[in-house]
Amino acid sequence: MLKSTYFMDMYYPSGKEELKAYCQAEQNNEHTPSLILLPHAGIEYVHRMYQEAFAYIHSPQRIVIIAPLHSEKLEKDRDSFLFTLSTGDVETPLGPVTVQAAEGIAVSDSYAEEEYTVELFYPYVALNSPSSVIIPVFTALETKEDIQALSRLMVRLKKEVNDSVFIVSGNFTSTGASQEVNQMARTLKELLENNAPLLEAGSRKKISGCAYRILEAARTAFPGKFSLMMARSGDYLGESIKSDADGRIWQVYAIKE
């Protein structure tokens, strides 16, 4: 029996053909990156970034999606900080996708109903990479030890199946005044491009965003710098972070070779 989705009506258009137009990616012949950073939001805001990213994804065996928990952990999960979803097929308007639990971490399907981030990818995988298996990982990282454990998990998953693409779902900055988030976005971009540590900058409020701790784990698991491919804030969408963008949050698509 196919599992249901929870957020399609909220984050995607209701018409199948309109959804297909938002999700269709034109495949290119470029090398698939080891790691991709994509934001989460309604499809009308992020679809160009997702389409560009999935043009690089050439039906790998596994697509590992790592996302932050935005809600509080359940009481039963108070001693855990990494979660996955149970194995099974999920129905989407563009066809089914196969979800496979990440071995060795807590399985909690309750987060599928709380967090929309992983579900955002389902129609893109169904349309552009239907043979790929999705490995979902939700994180509630707090300590350096938590981050190191996630980094080890990423390395292990890569060693298990080399034909894997890793996607971090996270917005580049948190909500704030435009001038403040623009500066934070520039700082975070510089740190990622130099493969520099992120935690001190985060503790000093020099950077923000829901996934910088995940990116710190990825920084050590996947050597090499990030390259920013597309950025969005307010009405601006382009290839750079502009100081005069008037949005209150930055959303970025970046890759790590």
N, C-alpha and C positions, 0 to 999 in steps of 0.2 A: 504494500500500500504506500503510495506516494505521500510524503510529508507536504504540509501546506506552507505557504509564505504568510508573513504577517504584515508587511509594510508596502506591498505593491500598490495598493490604492492610494497610499499617502505620498510616495516618492516617485511614482512613475505615471505616465499618461495612461488612461483607461483603454485607449484604442490599440490593438495589436500592431497595426501598420505604423502608427506613430511611434510606438515603443521600438519597433524594429529599426526605424529610421534613426532614432537616438542611439541605438546600440551597435549598428552595423559598422565594422572596422574594415578598412581596406588594407589587406595584408601587404607588408613590405618584405624586402629580402635582407633586412638588417639583422645583425646578431641580437639575440634575445638578452636583455640585461639580467644580471643575477638578482637584482632587487629593484622594485619600483615603489615610489611613494605617490599615493593618490589621496585626494581629499574625500570627505563624505558630506553630502548635501543632496537636495533635490536634483533629479536628473537634468532639469533644464539649466542648472548652474554648472554642472561638472561634466556633461556628456562629451564635450570636445576633448577634455583631458583623458577620459576613459577610452574614447575611440582611438586617440593617438597611442595610448599605452597598449591597447589590445592589438594594434597593428604590428607590434613587436613580439607578441606572444603567439608562437607557432605550435599550438597543440602540444604543450608539454605533458608529461605523464601526470604531474601534480602541480596545482597552483595553491601555494600556502598563503593564506590571508591572515594577517596579524593586526588586531584592532584593539583599541583601549575600551575598557568599560567606562561608560559615562554615568551609570547609575551605581548605587551602593551594592556591594556584594550581599548575597543572601546570607542569612545567619548560618546556615549549614555549611557555607563555603568560607567562613571567617579565617580558616587556617590555610587557605589556598590563594594563589595569585595568578595561576594560569589555568584556563578552562578551554574545553573543546566541545563540539556537538557530537551527538551519536551518529553512527554510520547509517546512511540511507539515502534514497533518491528524493529530491525535492521538485515539485512541479512549479514551473514558471510559465507565463504566457507564451514564451518562445521555445518551450520544450523543457524536459527534465534535466537536472544536474545531479551529479553524484557527490555527496558529502561523505568524507571519511574521517573518523575521529583520529586525532593525533595521539599516538600511544604514549603512555607514561604520565599523562596529566588528567586532571579531574574532568569528567564528562558532566555537563549541566545544560540540558536543553532549555532550561528556563531563560537563559540569556538570549536565545533566538527570538523570544517574545519581547525582550527588553531593549535589545540593541539592533539597530537597522543596518549597521555598517557592513557586515559580511553579506547580508541579503542584497545589498546594492549591486554586488558583482554577479549575482546569479544569472540574470538575462544576458549579460555580456558573455559569460562562459557558455551558456546554452546556445547562443547564436554563433559565436566565433571560435569556440574551442570545446565542442561538446564531448569530446573523448577524454578531456582532462578531468581528474578527480580534484575536488576542492578539499583542502585541509584547513579548517577554521581554528584560529587560536585567539581567544579573548584574554586580555591582560589587565591586571590590577596591580601594577608595579609601584612599589614604595621605596624599597631599599636598594643599595648597590648589589646586595646578594640576590635580590629578585631579578635585577637586570642581568646579572651574570648568568643566572639560571636560564633566562630566556635566550641569551646568546648561545649557551651550550645546546639548548633545544634546537635552535635554528641550524647550528652546525651539524647536529645529529640528523635532523630531517634531510639536510642536503646530502650527507654521506649515504643515507639510506637509499635515496633515489636522486641520482645526479641530475636527471631530467626534470628539474623542479624550478618553478619561478616563484619568488617570494614577493608579496605585495604588502606594504605597510599602509593601512588606512588611517589617516590622521590629518587634521587641519593644522596649517603651519603656525598660526598664531591664535590666541584666544581673543574673545571680544574685548575691545577697549577703545580709547580715543584713536583716531586715524594716525596722528603723528607718532603716538606710542607704538602702535602695532607695526607701522612702517619701519621704524627703527629696529624693533624686535625681529621682523622678517629679514631685514638686511643682515643682522647679526647672525641669525640662524643659518642663513644661506652661506655666509662666509665660513662658519664653523663646519658645516657639512662638506663644503667644497675642499676644505683642508683636512678632512677626516679628523677633526679636533674633538676633544671631550666636550660633552654637553651639560653634564650635571651641575658643575659649578655655576655656569651661566644661568641655568634654570633656577638654582637656589637663590641667586642674586637678582632674579626677575629681569635678566637681560634678554631672555628668550621665553616664549610661552608656547602654547599649543598642547593638544591632548595626546600627542604621540612622541614627544621628544625623548622620553625614557625608552620607548621602543626603538627609536633611531639610535640611541646610545648603545643598545644591545646589538643592533644591526651593524654599527660602526666597527665593532670588534669581530663580529661573525663574518662579515664580508669586507675585506680590506679594499681600499680605494675610495676615491672621492665621489660625491654625488654631483650630477650635472642637472641644473634646473632646465626644464624643457618648456614649461608654461606656468603662468601665475595669474591669479585672479583676485581682485579686491574691489568691492563696490561695482561700478560700471566698467572697470578696466579689466581687459583680458589681453595678455601679451606674453612675451618671452622674458621679461625682466620684472624686477620689483621696483616700482616707481615711487619716489618720495611724495609725489602729489596725488597718489590714489586716495580716494575719499571713503573707502570702505572701513569697516571695523573689525575685519578678520581677513587674513590671507589664506588662500587655498592654492596649493602648488602641486604640480606634476613634475617629478624628478626621477632620474634613473641612476643606478650604480652598476657599472659594467662588471 
